[in-house]
Amino acid sequence: MNTNLRSISISHISASVKDRERFYFPEEEKKTFIDTSRKRFPDISGLMLLVTCNRTEVYFESASTDSSQFLDFFLEYMSVDGNTGKSALFSRTDDTLKTAEHLLNVSSGLLSKVLGDAEIIAQIKRAYQFSLALELQGSLLERAMQIVFRNHKRVRNETHFRDGTTSLAYKSLKTMVQVYGEEEMHDKKILFIGAGEIVRQLFKYNRKFKFKRISVSNRTRKNAVALSKRFGCEIYDWERVQANEFSDFDIIVGAAGNSRHLVKTIEDNQRPRLLIDLGLPSNMDHELSHQAGITLFNLDAISAQLENTKVQRAQAMESVKHIIGEELDSFRNWVEENSLRSVLGKHKILIRRNTEGYLHEKLNTNDPEKVEIVMNRVIRQLYHQKCRSTEEDHILDLIAENAVFNSD
């Protein structure tokens, strides 16, 4: 039975931060979900779970399980009543080529909150590496990922689509400067909460900004220690974060996983405070934005500031789409040829049997070498004609056409 590459997706395109939070997977829960999916649907041969701050998507390769069945299971797994209308927030497809096209558009940043998001390809790569570790790359998914990486390289080398910043981390640091001013920023005390990709990006881009008074706090202390050693920052105890003891800090950036409303109160409001919430679920209670002296930017607010980059990249979009089209054509050809090879492989016995019968009856020979020659000619002809007709009369006609040998 042929398999299809399918997908379900919820993203910023269809859902608010609040709705997306319902379907976010912390790192430690991903394997459990994948294992449960495999047990529920044994025909799944490939699966990739992509989770970012703006989207949760499942790409899976299956023979019979369709995206509607998988979405019902997904909602059930996340303890969401299917009758609440949440399923309408998801897009899904069961068509291999449409799924591959969606994956190419996502990986290129065409469907990102900020057009051309440069971080999405790294997130997809990590998701795929997780699938590889579980031996869940499948065949269609594996081939699709090959064109994703090739497409990324071409877009980077052949277009200007990646020009300009689209990084939430970079924009967050820039926002600090915009709020306080470049001179004042060097005296401000900053706390990064979390130790994941966004926080690592914050430290990476801080090489440009050179803010010195930075502390980091993380639920798993060893991860905070690793960042401290690498970037020379202070460590702030997680227990103090949980207690909302932030009197020492002017700026707090929340980017911790699975930490909804970790920051609920800010005491000592004698000086202005800047809160930047990059977490999903939201690390900071939105009610803090109504508190005097506090300026709060959440994911959507920071992303909105990056919209200007769209203008700079718009001219390159057609080039990107052209490259995607070429890579999708390449994938389509591979799928068709793979399908044809599968069909011919399944009917090889039929072709051999008819070839043997024809040569015995018409040419009075049982020579296995001649049988092999004719059979291979027929298979090559079917392959080059991309012919999927395996009716016996058609095969017999091709055998008769190819059962010609030079006389000695």
Backbone hydrogen bonds in HBPLUS format (Angstrom, degrees):
<---DONOR---> <-ACCEPTOR-->    atom                        ^
c    i                          cat <-CA-CA->   ^        H-A-AA   ^      H-
h    n   atom  resd res      DA  || num        DHA   H-A  angle D-A-AA Bond
n    s   type  num  typ     dist DA aas  dist angle  dist       angle   num
A0004-ASN N   A0062-SER O   2.86 MM  58  5.66 161.6  1.89 154.3 153.1     1
A0062-SER N   A0004-ASN O   3.06 MM  58  5.66 154.4  2.12 156.8 158.8     2
A0006-ARG N   A0060-PHE O   2.76 MM  54  5.34 171.3  1.76 159.1 162.2     3
A0060-PHE N   A0006-ARG O   2.92 MM  54  5.34 159.3  1.96 135.5 142.5     4
A0007-SER N   A0093-THR O   3.04 MM  86  5.50 155.2  2.10 150.5 152.9     5
A0093-THR N   A0007-SER O   3.04 MM  86  5.50 151.3  2.12 146.7 150.3     6
A0008-ILE N   A0058-VAL O   3.02 MM  50  5.45 145.7  2.14 143.6 154.3     7
A0058-VAL N   A0008-ILE O   3.00 MM  50  5.45 158.6  2.04 150.7 156.7     8
A0009-SER N   A0091-SER O   2.81 MM  82  5.21 142.7  1.95 159.8 162.6     9
A0091-SER N   A0009-SER O   2.82 MM  82  5.21 154.6  1.88 149.2 156.6    10
A0010-ILE N   A0056-THR O   3.03 MM  46  5.53 156.0  2.09 150.1 157.8    11
A0056-THR N   A0010-ILE O   2.94 MM  46  5.53 157.5  1.99 159.1 165.9    12
A0014-SER N   A0011-SER O   3.13 MM   3  5.83 144.1  2.26 116.1 122.8    13
A0015-ALA N   A0011-SER O   2.93 MM   4  5.91 142.2  2.08 151.9 163.5    14
A0012-HIS N   A0054-ASN O   2.98 MM  42  5.46 123.8  2.31 156.4 162.6    15
A0020-ARG N   A0016-SER O   2.90 MM   4  6.15 160.8  1.93 154.9 160.9    16
A0021-GLU N   A0017-VAL O   2.92 MM   4  6.08 146.1  2.04 150.8 158.8    17
A0022-ARG N   A0019-ASP O   3.19 MM   3  5.60 140.8  2.35 106.0 115.4    18
A0023-PHE N   A0020-ARG O   3.00 MM   3  5.52 152.6  2.08 113.4 121.4    19
A0024-TYR N   A0021-GLU O   3.36 MM   3  5.26 162.7  2.40 111.6 108.5    20
A0029-GLU N   A0026-PRO O   3.03 MM   3  5.53 158.2  2.08 115.8 122.8    21
A0030-LYS N   A0027-GLU O   3.37 MM   3  5.66 163.7  2.39 109.9 114.5    22
A0033-PHE N   A0029-GLU O   3.26 MM   4  6.50 159.5  2.31 148.5 153.6    23
A0034-ILE N   A0030-LYS O   2.98 MM   4  6.28 163.1  2.01 155.6 160.3    24
A0035-ASP N   A0031-LYS O   2.83 MM   4  6.01 167.2  1.84 156.5 159.8    25
A0036-THR N   A0032-THR O   2.96 MM   4  6.10 157.2  2.02 145.5 151.8    26
A0037-SER N   A0033-PHE O   2.91 MM   4  6.14 151.7  1.99 147.2 155.3    27
A0038-ARG N   A0034-ILE O   3.02 MM   4  6.32 155.7  2.09 151.4 156.9    28
A0039-LYS N   A0035-ASP O   3.11 MM   4  6.37 152.7  2.19 144.8 152.0    29
A0040-ARG N   A0036-THR O   2.99 MM   4  6.20 154.9  2.05 147.4 154.2    30
A0041-PHE N   A0037-SER O   2.89 MM   4  6.02 156.2  1.95 148.9 155.7    31
A0044-ILE N   A0041-PHE O   3.16 MM   3  5.93 170.4  2.17 125.2 127.5    32
A0045-SER N   A0061-GLU O   2.84 MM  16  5.61 153.5  1.91 155.3 163.7    33
A0061-GLU N   A0046-GLY O   2.78 MM  15  4.78 159.0  1.82 136.5 138.4    34
A0047-LEU N   A0136-LEU O   2.87 MM  89  5.56 151.9  1.95 144.9 146.5    35
A0048-MET N   A0059-TYR O   2.76 MM  11  5.14 152.3  1.83 152.0 159.0    36
A0059-TYR N   A0048-MET O   2.91 MM  11  5.14 168.0  1.92 153.0 156.4    37
A0050-LEU N   A0057-GLU O   2.84 MM   7  5.09 166.1  1.86 154.9 158.6    38
A0057-GLU N   A0050-LEU O   2.82 MM   7  5.09 161.4  1.85 150.9 157.0    39
A0052-THR N   A0055-ARG O   2.82 MM   3  5.26 169.2  1.83 166.4 167.4    40
A0070-PHE N   A0066-ASP O   3.06 MM   4  6.35 160.4  2.10 150.8 156.9    41
A0071-LEU N   A0067-SER O   2.86 MM   4  5.93 152.6  1.93 141.4 148.6    42
A0072-ASP N   A0068-SER O   3.07 MM   4  6.31 158.5  2.12 146.4 151.6    43
A0073-PHE N   A0069-GLN O   3.07 MM   4  6.35 159.2  2.12 146.8 152.4    44
A0074-PHE N   A0070-PHE O   2.80 MM   4  6.01 156.2  1.85 147.9 155.3    45
A0075-LEU N   A0071-LEU O   2.92 MM   4  6.15 163.5  1.94 155.4 157.7    46
A0076-GLU N   A0072-ASP O   3.04 MM   4  6.22 156.6  2.09 143.8 150.8    47
A0077-TYR N   A0073-PHE O   2.75 MM   4  6.00 157.0  1.81 153.4 160.2    48
A0078-MET N   A0074-PHE O   2.98 MM   4  6.21 152.6  2.05 147.1 154.1    49
A0080-VAL N   A0075-LEU O   2.77 MM   5  5.01 171.1  1.77 157.4 155.7    50
A0079-SER N   A0076-GLU O   3.02 MM   3  4.97 157.0  2.07 104.8 109.2    51
A0084-THR N   A0081-ASP O   3.06 MM   3  5.65 165.9  2.08 123.6 124.8    52
A0088-ALA N   A0085-GLY O   3.13 MM   3  5.66 149.3  2.23 110.9 118.9    53
A0089-LEU N   A0086-LYS O   2.93 MM   3  5.47 160.8  1.97 115.8 122.2    54
A0090-PHE N   A0087-SER O   3.12 MM   3  5.55 163.1  2.15 112.1 117.4    55
A0099-THR N   A0095-ASP O   2.87 MM   4  6.07 155.4  1.93 156.5 164.1    56
A0100-ALA N   A0096-THR O   2.94 MM   4  6.20 159.3  1.99 148.4 154.1    57
A0101-GLU N   A0097-LEU O   2.86 MM   4  6.07 154.9  1.93 146.3 153.6    58
A0102-HIS N   A0098-LYS O   2.92 MM   4  6.13 155.0  1.99 143.2 149.7    59
A0103-LEU N   A0099-THR O   2.96 MM   4  6.23 159.5  2.00 150.2 155.6    60
A0104-LEU N   A0100-ALA O   2.91 MM   4  6.16 153.0  1.99 147.4 154.9    61
A0105-ASN N   A0101-GLU O   2.92 MM   4  6.17 157.9  1.97 149.2 155.1    62
A0106-VAL N   A0102-HIS O   2.88 MM   4  6.12 157.5  1.93 151.6 158.0    63
A0107-SER N   A0103-LEU O   2.89 MM   4  6.00 169.4  1.90 149.1 152.5    64
A0108-SER N   A0104-LEU O   3.00 MM   4  6.04 138.7  2.17 140.4 150.6    65
A0110-LEU N   A0105-ASN O   3.01 MM   5  5.27 136.2  2.21 164.6 165.4    66
A0109-GLY N   A0106-VAL O   3.05 MM   3  5.31 151.4  2.13 106.4 115.4    67
A0112-SER N   A0109-GLY O   3.44 MM   3  4.99 168.0  2.46  96.0  98.6    68
A0116-GLY N   A0109-GLY O   2.81 MM   7  4.02 168.0  1.82 120.6 121.3    69
A0117-ASP N   A0114-VAL O   3.08 MM   3  5.65 128.8  2.35 155.4 149.4    70
A0123-GLN N   A0119-GLU O   3.23 MM   4  6.56 152.5  2.31 148.1 156.2    71
A0124-ILE N   A0120-ILE O   2.90 MM   4  6.18 153.7  1.97 152.6 159.6    72
A0125-LYS N   A0121-ILE O   2.94 MM   4  6.10 154.1  2.01 142.1 149.4    73
A0126-ARG N   A0122-ALA O   3.03 MM   4  6.28 157.5  2.08 145.3 150.2    74
A0127-ALA N   A0123-GLN O   3.06 MM   4  6.28 153.6  2.13 141.4 148.8    75
A0128-TYR N   A0124-ILE O   2.90 MM   4  6.14 155.0  1.96 150.8 157.4    76
A0129-GLN N   A0125-LYS O   2.90 MM   4  6.13 154.5  1.97 148.0 155.4    77
A0130-PHE N   A0126-ARG O   3.04 MM   4  6.25 145.8  2.16 141.8 150.3    78
A0131-SER N   A0127-ALA O   3.15 MM   4  6.52 148.7  2.25 139.3 147.3    79
A0131-SER N   A0128-TYR O   3.04 MM   3  4.94 113.8  2.50  92.0 107.8    80
A0132-LEU N   A0128-TYR O   2.84 MM   4  6.19 155.5  1.90 151.7 158.9    81
A0133-ALA N   A0129-GLN O   2.98 MM   4  6.19 152.5  2.06 142.8 149.5    82
A0134-LEU N   A0130-PHE O   3.26 MM   4  6.53 134.9  2.47 135.9 147.0    83
A0134-LEU N   A0131-SER O   3.06 MM   3  5.12 130.7  2.31  96.4 109.9    84
A0136-LEU N   A0131-SER O   2.82 MM   5  4.95 169.2  1.83 143.2 144.8    85
A0135-GLU N   A0132-LEU O   2.94 MM   3  4.76 158.4  1.99 102.2 108.4    86
A0143-ARG N   A0139-SER O   3.05 MM   4  6.21 160.9  2.09 142.1 146.9    87
A0144-ALA N   A0140-LEU O   2.86 MM   4  6.05 157.7  1.91 148.2 155.2    88
A0145-MET N   A0141-LEU O   2.90 MM   4  6.12 153.7  1.96 150.8 157.1    89
A0146-GLN N   A0142-GLU O   3.11 MM   4  6.42 144.0  2.25 141.4 151.1    90
A0146-GLN N   A0143-ARG O   3.14 MM   3  5.08 121.5  2.50  92.4 107.2    91
A0147-ILE N   A0143-ARG O   3.23 MM   4  6.66 153.3  2.30 149.1 154.6    92
A0148-VAL N   A0144-ALA O   2.99 MM   4  6.27 141.6  2.14 140.7 152.3    93
A0149-PHE N   A0145-MET O   3.06 MM   4  6.28 162.5  2.09 152.1 153.6    94
A0150-ARG N   A0146-GLN O   3.07 MM   4  6.27 155.0  2.13 142.4 150.0    95
A0151-ASN N   A0147-ILE O   2.79 MM   4  5.74 154.6  1.85 140.0 147.5    96
A0152-HIS N   A0148-VAL O   2.95 MM   4  6.16 154.8  2.01 144.4 151.1    97
A0153-LYS N   A0149-PHE O   3.14 MM   4  6.34 160.4  2.18 142.9 147.3    98
A0154-ARG N   A0150-ARG O   3.05 MM   4  6.31 157.1  2.10 147.6 153.7    99
A0155-VAL N   A0151-ASN O   2.90 MM   4  6.12 165.0  1.92 156.6 160.4   100
A0156-ARG N   A0152-HIS O   3.02 MM   4  6.17 160.0  2.06 149.6 155.0   101
A0157-ASN N   A0153-LYS O   3.00 MM   4  6.14 153.1  2.08 144.0 151.3   102
A0158-GLU N   A0154-ARG O   2.71 MM   4  5.51 153.0  1.78 154.9 160.5   103
A0159-THR N   A0155-VAL O   3.26 MM   4  5.45 137.6  2.45 131.3 134.4   104
A0163-ASP N   A0160-HIS O   3.11 MM   3  5.49 165.7  2.13 114.6 118.2   105
A0171-LYS N   A0167-SER O   2.95 MM   4  6.12 165.9  1.97 149.0 153.4   106
A0172-SER N   A0168-LEU O   2.87 MM   4  5.98 144.0  2.00 141.8 151.5   107
A0173-LEU N   A0169-ALA O   3.14 MM   4  6.49 157.0  2.20 151.2 155.8   108
A0174-LYS N   A0170-TYR O   2.94 MM   4  6.23 154.3  2.01 147.6 155.7   109
A0175-THR N   A0171-LYS O   2.80 MM   4  5.99 144.2  1.93 141.7 151.4   110
A0176-MET N   A0172-SER O   3.20 MM   4  6.54 146.2  2.32 141.8 149.3   111
A0177-VAL N   A0173-LEU O   3.38 MM   4  6.78 153.7  2.45 143.3 148.8   112
A0178-GLN N   A0174-LYS O   2.98 MM   4  6.32 153.6  2.05 146.9 154.9   113
A0179-VAL N   A0175-THR O   2.91 MM   4  6.13 146.9  2.02 149.2 157.3   114
A0180-TYR N   A0176-MET O   2.98 MM   4  6.13 169.3  1.99 154.5 157.1   115
A0181-GLY N   A0177-VAL O   2.66 MM   4  4.76 142.9  1.80 129.5 140.7   116
A0185-MET N   A0181-GLY O   3.14 MM   4  6.17 147.3  2.25 149.4 158.1   117
A0187-ASP N   A0184-GLU O   2.99 MM   3  5.70 163.6  2.01 122.3 127.7   118
A0188-LYS N   A0185-MET O   3.12 MM   3  5.12 153.6  2.19 102.4 110.5   119
A0250-ASP N   A0189-LYS O   2.93 MM  61  5.35 149.5  2.02 135.5 144.9   120
A0251-ILE N   A0189-LYS O   3.11 MM  62  6.39 159.6  2.16 161.2 161.6   121
A0190-ILE N   A0213-ARG O   2.87 MM  23  6.17 171.6  1.87 167.2 169.7   122
A0215-SER N   A0190-ILE O   2.84 MM  25  6.21 152.7  1.91 154.9 163.9   123
A0191-LEU N   A0251-ILE O   2.90 MM  60  6.29 150.8  1.98 149.0 158.5   124
A0253-VAL N   A0191-LEU O   2.82 MM  62  6.14 169.3  1.83 173.2 174.8   125
A0192-PHE N   A0215-SER O   2.86 MM  23  6.23 166.5  1.88 155.4 157.9   126
A0217-SER N   A0192-PHE O   2.95 MM  25  6.41 151.2  2.03 162.9 169.1   127
A0193-ILE N   A0253-VAL O   2.81 MM  60  6.05 164.9  1.83 177.2 174.6   128
A0255-ALA N   A0193-ILE O   2.82 MM  62  5.62 147.9  1.92 146.7 157.1   129
A0194-GLY N   A0217-SER O   2.75 MM  23  6.01 172.5  1.75 171.9 173.7   130
A0200-ARG N   A0196-GLY O   3.00 MM   4  6.27 160.0  2.04 154.9 161.4   131
A0201-GLN N   A0197-GLU O   2.86 MM   4  6.12 148.5  1.96 146.8 156.1   132
A0202-LEU N   A0198-ILE O   2.84 MM   4  6.19 145.6  1.96 144.7 154.9   133
A0203-PHE N   A0199-VAL O   3.05 MM   4  6.39 158.9  2.09 152.5 156.2   134
A0204-LYS N   A0200-ARG O   2.93 MM   4  6.15 153.9  2.00 142.4 150.5   135
A0205-TYR N   A0201-GLN O   2.89 MM   4  6.13 167.5  1.91 157.0 157.9   136
A0206-ASN N   A0202-LEU O   2.95 MM   4  6.03 131.1  2.20 136.7 150.5   137
A0207-ARG N   A0204-LYS O   3.35 MM   3  5.93 163.1  2.38 108.8 113.7   138
A0208-LYS N   A0205-TYR O   3.02 MM   3  5.73 154.4  2.08 116.1 122.4   139
A0210-LYS N   A0206-ASN O   2.57 MM   4  5.36 161.5  1.60 148.6 153.7   140
A0214-ILE N   A0212-LYS O   3.04 MM   2  5.79 134.2  2.26 102.9  90.6   141
A0234-GLU N   A0214-ILE O   3.12 MM  20  6.45 162.2  2.16 151.3 150.3   142
A0216-VAL N   A0234-GLU O   2.88 MM  18  6.29 147.7  1.98 146.1 153.2   143
A0236-TYR N   A0216-VAL O   2.88 MM  20  5.74 165.3  1.90 139.8 141.7   144
A0223-ASN N   A0220-THR O   3.06 MM   3  5.79 140.9  2.22 119.1 128.2   145
A0224-ALA N   A0221-ARG O   2.95 MM   3  5.12 119.4  2.32 101.3 116.9   146
A0225-VAL N   A0221-ARG O   2.86 MM   4  6.19 155.1  1.92 155.8 164.1   147
A0226-ALA N   A0222-LYS O   2.96 MM   4  6.16 150.8  2.04 139.0 146.3   148
A0227-LEU N   A0223-ASN O   3.17 MM   4  6.44 155.4  2.24 141.0 146.5   149
A0228-SER N   A0224-ALA O   2.88 MM   4  6.11 154.0  1.95 147.3 155.4   150
A0229-LYS N   A0225-VAL O   2.91 MM   4  6.18 157.8  1.96 153.4 158.0   151
A0230-ARG N   A0226-ALA O   3.04 MM   4  6.18 153.1  2.11 141.8 149.6   152
A0231-PHE N   A0227-LEU O   2.82 MM   4  5.85 164.3  1.84 154.0 157.6   153
A0232-GLY N   A0228-SER O   2.75 MM   4  5.03 129.7  2.00 134.1 141.2   154
A0240-ARG N   A0237-ASP O   3.16 MM   3  5.46 131.8  2.40 101.9 113.4   155
A0241-VAL N   A0237-ASP O   3.32 MM   4  6.78 144.3  2.46 139.9 149.7   156
A0241-VAL N   A0238-TRP O   3.01 MM   3  5.00 120.6  2.37  94.5 110.1   157
A0242-GLN N   A0238-TRP O   2.91 MM   4  6.29 160.8  1.95 156.2 160.9   158
A0243-ALA N   A0239-GLU O   3.00 MM   4  6.21 137.9  2.18 133.5 145.1   159
A0245-GLU N   A0240-ARG O   2.91 MM   5  5.35 173.8  1.92 160.8 161.0   160
A0244-ASN N   A0241-VAL O   2.86 MM   3  4.90 156.0  1.92 105.6 113.0   161
A0249-PHE N   A0246-PHE O   3.08 MM   3  5.66 162.0  2.12 120.6 125.8   162
A0274-LEU N   A0250-ASP O   2.98 MM  24  6.41 164.5  2.00 159.9 165.0   163
A0252-ILE N   A0274-LEU O   2.99 MM  22  6.49 156.7  2.05 160.1 167.6   164
A0276-ILE N   A0252-ILE O   2.89 MM  24  6.28 164.9  1.91 161.9 165.3   165
A0254-GLY N   A0276-ILE O   2.84 MM  22  6.27 153.2  1.91 153.5 162.6   166
A0278-LEU N   A0254-GLY O   2.72 MM  24  5.65 149.3  1.81 155.3 165.1   167
A0261-HIS N   A0282-SER O   2.71 MM  21  5.99 155.9  1.77 151.6 154.3   168
A0262-LEU N   A0283-ASN O   2.69 MM  21  5.06 108.5  2.20 115.3 132.7   169
A0263-VAL N   A0283-ASN O   2.82 MM  20  6.12 169.6  1.83 163.1 166.6   170
A0285-ASP N   A0263-VAL O   3.01 MM  22  6.27 168.6  2.02 167.9 165.9   171
A0273-ARG N   A0293-GLY O   2.81 MM  20  6.15 159.2  1.85 165.6 168.5   172
A0295-THR N   A0273-ARG O   2.92 MM  22  6.26 158.5  1.97 158.4 165.3   173
A0275-LEU N   A0295-THR O   2.77 MM  20  6.05 173.9  1.77 167.1 168.4   174
A0297-PHE N   A0275-LEU O   2.87 MM  22  6.29 159.9  1.91 158.1 163.9   175
A0277-ASP N   A0297-PHE O   2.74 MM  20  6.10 167.3  1.75 166.2 170.0   176
A0288-LEU N   A0285-ASP O   3.01 MM   3  5.89 166.2  2.03 124.5 128.7   177
A0289-SER N   A0286-HIS O   3.02 MM   3  5.79 159.4  2.06 120.9 126.0   178
A0290-HIS N   A0287-GLU O   3.07 MM   3  5.67 160.4  2.11 114.7 120.6   179
A0291-GLN N   A0288-LEU O   3.00 MM   3  5.26 163.2  2.03 111.8 117.0   180
A0294-ILE N   A0291-GLN O   3.25 MM   3  5.82 156.6  2.31 139.1 138.2   181
A0302-ILE N   A0298-ASN O   3.00 MM   4  6.28 165.5  2.02 164.6 168.0   182
A0303-SER N   A0299-LEU O   2.91 MM   4  6.05 163.5  1.93 152.1 157.5   183
A0304-ALA N   A0300-ASP O   2.94 MM   4  6.05 147.8  2.05 140.5 148.8   184
A0305-GLN N   A0302-ILE O   3.10 MM   3  5.34 131.3  2.34 100.6 113.1   185
A0306-LEU N   A0303-SER O   2.97 MM   3  5.29 148.4  2.07 106.3 116.3   186
A0307-GLU N   A0304-ALA O   3.24 MM   3  5.42 165.5  2.26 107.6 111.4   187
A0309-THR N   A0306-LEU O   3.05 MM   3  5.85 154.8  2.11 122.3 128.3   188
A0310-LYS N   A0307-GLU O   2.87 MM   3  5.50 151.6  1.95 117.0 125.3   189
A0311-VAL N   A0308-ASN O   3.12 MM   3  5.67 133.6  2.35 109.4 118.7   190
A0313-ARG N   A0309-THR O   3.09 MM   4  6.34 140.5  2.25 146.5 157.5   191
A0313-ARG N   A0310-LYS O   3.17 MM   3  5.17 127.4  2.46  93.6 107.4   192
A0314-ALA N   A0310-LYS O   2.86 MM   4  5.81 123.2  2.19 146.8 160.3   193
A0316-ALA N   A0313-ARG O   2.94 MM   3  5.41 141.4  2.09 111.0 122.3   194
A0317-MET N   A0314-ALA O   3.11 MM   3  5.28 155.9  2.17 105.9 113.3   195
A0320-VAL N   A0316-ALA O   3.10 MM   4  6.42 154.7  2.17 151.4 159.0   196
A0321-LYS N   A0317-MET O   2.86 MM   4  6.14 163.6  1.89 157.6 161.7   197
A0322-HIS N   A0318-GLU O   2.95 MM   4  6.10 147.0  2.06 140.5 149.5   198
A0323-ILE N   A0319-SER O   3.06 MM   4  6.34 157.0  2.11 146.5 151.8   199
A0324-ILE N   A0320-VAL O   2.90 MM   4  6.20 161.8  1.94 153.5 158.9   200
A0325-GLY N   A0321-LYS O   2.88 MM   4  6.07 154.1  1.95 142.8 149.9   201
A0326-GLU N   A0322-HIS O   3.03 MM   4  6.35 152.2  2.10 146.4 153.4   202
A0327-GLU N   A0323-ILE O   2.94 MM   4  6.24 161.8  1.97 154.6 159.5   203
A0328-LEU N   A0324-ILE O   2.80 MM   4  5.97 151.4  1.88 149.6 158.2   204
A0329-ASP N   A0325-GLY O   2.96 MM   4  6.15 150.4  2.05 142.0 149.6   205
A0330-SER N   A0326-GLU O   3.05 MM   4  6.34 153.4  2.12 143.4 150.5   206
A0331-PHE N   A0327-GLU O   2.98 MM   4  6.28 153.0  2.05 143.1 150.2   207
A0332-ARG N   A0328-LEU O   2.80 MM   4  6.04 156.8  1.86 148.5 155.4   208
A0333-ASN N   A0329-ASP O   2.92 MM   4  6.16 162.1  1.96 152.5 156.1   209
A0334-TRP N   A0330-SER O   3.10 MM   4  6.33 156.2  2.15 143.2 149.7   210
A0335-VAL N   A0331-PHE O   2.90 MM   4  6.17 160.6  1.93 154.1 159.2   211
A0336-GLU N   A0332-ARG O   2.92 MM   4  6.17 165.3  1.95 154.9 158.6   212
A0337-GLU N   A0333-ASN O   2.93 MM   4  6.08 164.7  1.95 150.5 154.9   213
A0338-ASN N   A0334-TRP O   2.81 MM   4  5.89 156.0  1.86 147.9 155.4   214
A0339-SER N   A0335-VAL O   2.86 MM   4  6.03 153.9  1.93 146.5 153.7   215
A0340-LEU N   A0336-GLU O   2.90 MM   4  6.12 155.2  1.96 145.6 152.8   216
A0341-ARG N   A0337-GLU O   2.82 MM   4  6.04 161.4  1.86 149.3 154.4   217
A0342-SER N   A0338-ASN O   3.01 MM   4  6.19 148.3  2.12 138.8 147.5   218
A0343-VAL N   A0339-SER O   2.94 MM   4  6.27 156.0  1.99 147.8 154.0   219
A0344-LEU N   A0340-LEU O   2.88 MM   4  6.12 170.9  1.89 160.0 161.7   220
A0345-GLY N   A0341-ARG O   2.85 MM   4  5.92 151.3  1.93 140.6 149.3   221
A0346-LYS N   A0342-SER O   3.03 MM   4  6.25 154.2  2.10 146.5 152.3   222
A0347-HIS N   A0343-VAL O   3.17 MM   4  6.43 138.6  2.35 141.5 152.5   223
A0347-HIS N   A0344-LEU O   3.16 MM   3  5.12 127.4  2.45  92.8 106.5   224
A0348-LYS N   A0345-GLY O   3.40 MM   3  5.21 166.4  2.42 101.4 103.7   225
A0351-ILE N   A0347-HIS O   2.99 MM   4  6.29 162.2  2.02 152.8 157.4   226
A0352-ARG N   A0348-LYS O   2.89 MM   4  6.13 159.7  1.93 149.2 154.9   227
A0353-ARG N   A0349-ILE O   2.91 MM   4  6.09 166.3  1.93 151.9 155.6   228
A0354-ASN N   A0350-LEU O   3.04 MM   4  6.22 165.5  2.06 151.5 155.1   229
A0355-THR N   A0351-ILE O   2.91 MM   4  6.02 150.1  2.00 144.4 153.3   230
A0356-GLU N   A0352-ARG O   2.90 MM   4  6.13 166.6  1.92 157.7 160.3   231
A0357-GLY N   A0353-ARG O   3.05 MM   4  6.26 160.4  2.09 145.7 151.2   232
A0358-TYR N   A0354-ASN O   2.90 MM   4  6.03 158.2  1.94 145.2 151.1   233
A0359-LEU N   A0355-THR O   2.97 MM   4  6.12 172.8  1.97 157.1 159.0   234
A0360-HIS N   A0356-GLU O   3.04 MM   4  6.09 154.7  2.10 144.1 151.4   235
A0361-GLU N   A0357-GLY O   2.96 MM   4  6.06 160.5  2.00 146.0 151.4   236
A0362-LYS N   A0358-TYR O   2.75 MM   4  5.68 168.9  1.77 157.4 161.2   237
A0363-LEU N   A0359-LEU O   3.00 MM   4  4.94 138.0  2.18 114.6 127.3   238
A0365-THR N   A0359-LEU O   3.10 MM   6  5.63 161.9  2.14 121.7 126.9   239
A0371-VAL N   A0367-ASP O   3.07 MM   4  6.40 156.5  2.12 152.2 159.6   240
A0372-GLU N   A0368-PRO O   2.99 MM   4  6.16 156.6  2.04 143.4 148.9   241
A0373-ILE N   A0369-GLU O   3.00 MM   4  6.27 153.9  2.07 143.4 150.5   242
A0374-VAL N   A0370-LYS O   3.00 MM   4  6.20 173.8  2.00 157.2 157.3   243
A0375-MET N   A0371-VAL O   2.94 MM   4  6.01 165.4  1.96 150.6 155.5   244
A0376-ASN N   A0372-GLU O   2.99 MM   4  6.06 162.0  2.02 147.5 152.0   245
A0377-ARG N   A0373-ILE O   3.04 MM   4  6.28 151.2  2.13 144.8 153.1   246
A0378-VAL N   A0374-VAL O   2.97 MM   4  6.26 160.9  2.01 156.4 160.7   247
A0379-ILE N   A0375-MET O   3.01 MM   4  6.26 163.4  2.03 151.7 156.1   248
A0380-ARG N   A0376-ASN O   2.94 MM   4  6.08 163.1  1.97 147.7 152.4   249
A0381-GLN N   A0377-ARG O   2.98 MM   4  6.15 153.6  2.05 145.1 152.6   250
A0382-LEU N   A0378-VAL O   2.93 MM   4  6.19 163.3  1.96 153.5 157.7   251
A0383-TYR N   A0379-ILE O   2.90 MM   4  6.09 155.3  1.96 147.2 154.6   252
A0384-HIS N   A0380-ARG O   2.90 MM   4  6.10 168.8  1.92 153.2 155.3   253
A0385-GLN N   A0381-GLN O   2.99 MM   4  6.05 147.1  2.10 144.8 153.6   254
A0387-CYS N   A0382-LEU O   2.92 MM   5  5.10 161.4  1.96 156.0 157.8   255
A0386-LYS N   A0383-TYR O   2.94 MM   3  4.93 150.4  2.03 100.6 109.9   256
A0394-HIS N   A0391-GLU O   3.09 MM   3  5.42 119.2  2.48 104.9 119.1   257
A0395-ILE N   A0391-GLU O   3.10 MM   4  6.43 158.0  2.15 153.7 160.4   258
A0396-LEU N   A0392-GLU O   2.89 MM   4  6.12 158.5  1.94 153.0 158.8   259
A0397-ASP N   A0393-ASP O   3.01 MM   4  6.26 151.8  2.10 144.6 151.7   260
A0398-LEU N   A0394-HIS O   3.13 MM   4  6.45 156.0  2.19 146.4 152.3   261
A0399-ILE N   A0395-ILE O   2.91 MM   4  6.19 151.7  1.99 148.5 157.1   262
A0400-ALA N   A0396-LEU O   2.96 MM   4  6.20 162.6  1.99 150.8 154.4   263
A0401-GLU N   A0397-ASP O   3.03 MM   4  6.24 150.8  2.11 142.2 150.6   264
A0402-ASN N   A0398-LEU O   3.00 MM   4  6.16 141.3  2.16 141.7 151.4   265
A0402-ASN N   A0399-ILE O   3.15 MM   3  5.16 125.2  2.46  94.3 108.2   266
A0403-ALA N   A0399-ILE O   2.83 MM   4  5.81 121.8  2.18 148.1 162.3   267
